[in-house]
Amino acid sequence: MNTEKIFGQVLRKFRTLNKLSQEKLSQECGLDRSYISLLERGLRQPSLTTMLLLSKILNTTAANMVHDVEEILSENTKNGISNKKR
């Protein structure tokens, strides 16, 4: 699984933990709902500014989100799962 898809999983996890729909999250951060969907599906990558904005709305830090992505990447490597872009 590639980094973009893993970030999407992490974003979805934090969004659901905060009990936010994609629509509500998009309203809170001023981004289009379809962009949130693209991020969650791993079809787009956020800028640092967007990551900082999302993390603030999701009551976490960008560092925590990146940490979660790195953990999944590390687990995938341990389990022999390729992290190459597909």
C-alpha positions in Angstrom: 0.0 0.0 0.0 1.4 3.4 -0.9 1.9 6.3 1.4 -1.0 8.3 0.0 -3.4 5.5 0.7 -2.0 5.1 4.2 -2.4 8.8 4.9 -6.0 8.5 3.7 -6.6 5.7 6.2 -5.1 7.8 9.0 -7.1 10.9 8.0 -10.3 8.8 8.0 -9.4 7.3 11.4 -9.0 10.8 13.0 -12.2 12.1 11.2 -14.3 9.2 12.5 -12.8 9.4 16.0 -14.0 13.1 16.0 -17.4 11.9 14.8 -17.2 14.2 11.7 -18.6 13.4 8.3 -16.5 14.4 5.3 -19.0 17.2 4.7 -18.6 18.6 8.3 -14.8 18.3 8.1 -14.8 20.2 4.8 -17.0 22.9 6.3 -14.8 23.2 9.4 -11.6 23.6 7.3 -12.9 25.4 4.3 -12.0 22.6 1.9 -14.2 21.0 -0.7 -15.8 17.7 0.5 -14.7 16.0 -2.7 -11.1 17.0 -1.9 -11.4 15.3 1.6 -12.7 12.2 -0.3 -9.7 12.3 -2.6 -7.4 12.5 0.3 -9.0 9.6 2.1 -8.9 7.5 -1.0 -5.2 8.3 -1.5 -5.7 10.0 -4.8 -4.3 13.3 -3.6 -1.6 14.4 -1.2 -2.1 17.4 1.2 0.2 20.3 1.4 1.9 20.9 4.7 -0.5 23.9 5.2 -3.5 21.6 4.6 -2.1 18.9 6.9 -1.7 21.5 9.7 -5.3 22.8 9.2 -6.7 19.2 9.1 -4.9 18.2 12.3 -6.1 21.3 14.1 -9.7 20.5 13.3 -9.2 16.8 14.1 -7.7 17.7 17.6 -4.3 16.2 16.9 -1.1 17.3 15.4 0.4 16.8 12.0 3.3 15.0 13.8 0.8 12.5 15.2 -0.7 11.9 11.8 2.7 11.4 10.2 3.7 9.1 13.1 0.7 6.9 12.4 1.6 6.8 8.7 5.1 5.8 9.6 3.9 3.1 11.9 1.8 1.5 9.2 4.6 1.8 6.7 6.9 0.1 9.2 4.4 -2.7 9.9 3.9 -3.3 6.2 7.7 -3.6 5.7 7.9 -6.1 8.6 5.1 -8.1 7.1 6.6 -8.0 3.6 3.9 -5.8 2.2 5.2 -3.4 -0.6 4.8 0.3 0.0 5.3 1.1 -3.7 2.9 3.3 -5.5 0.2 1.3 -7.2 
